[in-house]
Amino acid sequence: MSHARKERWTAFLILLPSIILLGIFVYGFIAWTMRVSLSKWDGITPDYTWVGFENFHRLFSKDIGGVAAIRFRIDLWNTFFFTVLFLLACVGVGMLLAILLDQRIRGEGVFRTVYLFPMSLSFVVTGVVWQWIFSPGTASRPRGVNALLGMMGLEQLQWRWFTSTESIGPFHLALIPVIVAAAWQMTGYTMAMYLAGLRGIPEELREAARVDGATETQVYRRIIMPMLRPITLSALIVLGHISLKIFDLIYTMTGKGPGFVTDVPGIFMFETTFQGNHYAQGAAISIVMLLMVALVVVPYLVTSMRGEVER
């Protein structure tokens, strides 16, 4: 056996336990969940009677799905708005903070630590803390932000926050506090990525542009921003898949909210499967969530693999 072939077999044997565990506990359970979603399992006792895509049909048809279909439609809209606004907040604020830190300000290390600190917390902790902050209280005893507004004499700005049922079209305003909490935790991540990208751009490029008469705004718009596109794409993919399967933050902070105003598919799946014991329906919701994440992640992975092959 040649030395190269021996090294390949050694590498394969080292990776084999991980491959087996991955195959069983990831792809094996995905396959089992798909099988359950196509069954009639509704209750504690397993029932694998084949019903095809009936459970999926119930999620998207009000005629046979009833309240579940209405709730799932609301969940999809909530996920869409949450994802879009969450990404805009994280990318926009993260880029702004990175640009400010890139100016070599005094105490940069302290600011980096402060901005990155929320990432060390779990979404559960973040949800509990921001629930205290945005808890509206009552008219006579306001709490959190409402109490602060009352102290400042701005009672007219007091609001019901995540308990509000107000909406603009399909967008529920109660999602705003949730988006703020999620962006607070993940903005440091995008800041760190953009700061690393900015520090990787040669200073000679910026100086050459300035010598040619470019303003600082033009330097960023024409040179720096295009060079940061791969970082932006990576940040959007990572944050996008987090937002599409969000559960713990919203569950601890608001739950599904009044009238499902802060409900998402993850909460719906949890309550359907583990509280209602509707395992087939819960599995169908899980598969829909998997497909949503796959639509974001798979194209990125395919593009990355093609780029590696071309190199």
FENNOR-V376708 format. One record per backbone hydrogen bond with DSSP energy under -0.5 kcal/mol. NH is the residue of the N-H (numbers start at 1). CO is the residue of the C=O. If there is no record, write none. Layout:
# FENNOR-V376708
NH_CO + NH_CO
This chain:
# FENNOR-V376708
6_2 + 7_3 + 8_4 + 9_5 + 10_6 + 11_7 + 12_8 + 13_9 + 14_10 + 15_11 + 16_12 + 17_13 + 19_15 + 20_16 + 21_17 + 22_18 + 23_19 + 24_20 + 25_21 + 26_22 + 27_22 + 28_23 + 29_24 + 30_26 + 31_27 + 32_28 + 33_29 + 34_30 + 35_31 + 36_32 + 37_33 + 38_34 + 38_35 + 39_36 + 40_47 + 40_49 + 42_40 + 43_277 + 51_38 + 52_38 + 54_51 + 57_53 + 58_54 + 59_55 + 60_56 + 60_57 + 61_57 + 62_60 + 65_61 + 66_62 + 68_65 + 70_66 + 71_67 + 72_68 + 73_69 + 74_70 + 75_71 + 76_72 + 77_73 + 78_74 + 79_75 + 80_76 + 81_77 + 82_78 + 83_79 + 84_80 + 85_81 + 86_82 + 87_83 + 88_84 + 89_85 + 90_86 + 91_87 + 92_88 + 93_89 + 94_90 + 95_91 + 96_92 + 97_93 + 98_94 + 99_95 + 100_96 + 101_97 + 102_98 + 103_100 + 104_101 + 108_105 + 111_107 + 112_108 + 113_109 + 114_110 + 115_111 + 116_112 + 117_113 + 118_114 + 119_116 + 120_117 + 121_118 + 126_122 + 127_123 + 128_124 + 129_125 + 130_126 + 131_127 + 132_128 + 133_129 + 134_130 + 135_131 + 138_141 + 143_136 + 145_133 + 146_143 + 147_143 + 148_144 + 149_145 + 150_146 + 151_147 + 152_148 + 153_150 + 154_149 + 157_154 + 158_155 + 163_160 + 164_161 + 168_171 + 169_167 + 171_168 + 172_170 + 173_166 + 174_166 + 175_172 + 176_173 + 178_174 + 179_175 + 180_176 + 181_177 + 182_178 + 183_179 + 184_180 + 185_181 + 186_182 + 187_183 + 189_186 + 190_186 + 191_187 + 192_188 + 193_189 + 194_190 + 195_191 + 196_192 + 197_193 + 198_194 + 199_195 + 200_196 + 201_198 + 202_200 + 205_202 + 206_202 + 207_203 + 208_204 + 209_205 + 210_206 + 211_207 + 212_208 + 213_210 + 214_209 + 219_215 + 220_216 + 221_217 + 222_218 + 223_219 + 224_219 + 225_220 + 227_223 + 228_224 + 228_225 + 229_226 + 232_228 + 233_229 + 234_230 + 235_231 + 236_232 + 237_233 + 238_234 + 239_235 + 240_236 + 241_237 + 242_238 + 243_239 + 244_240 + 245_241 + 246_243 + 251_247 + 252_248 + 253_249 + 254_250 + 255_250 + 257_254 + 260_257 + 261_258 + 262_256 + 263_256 + 263_260 + 267_264 + 268_264 + 269_265 + 270_266 + 271_267 + 272_268 + 273_269 + 274_270 + 275_270 + 275_271 + 276_271 + 278_272 + 279_277 + 280_41 + 282_278 + 283_279 + 284_280 + 285_281 + 286_282 + 287_283 + 288_284 + 289_285 + 290_286 + 291_287 + 292_288 + 293_289 + 294_290 + 295_291 + 296_292 + 296_293 + 297_293 + 298_294 + 299_294 + 300_296 + 301_297 + 302_298 + 303_299 + 304_300 + 305_301 + 306_302 + 307_303 + 308_304 + 309_305 + 310_306 + 311_307
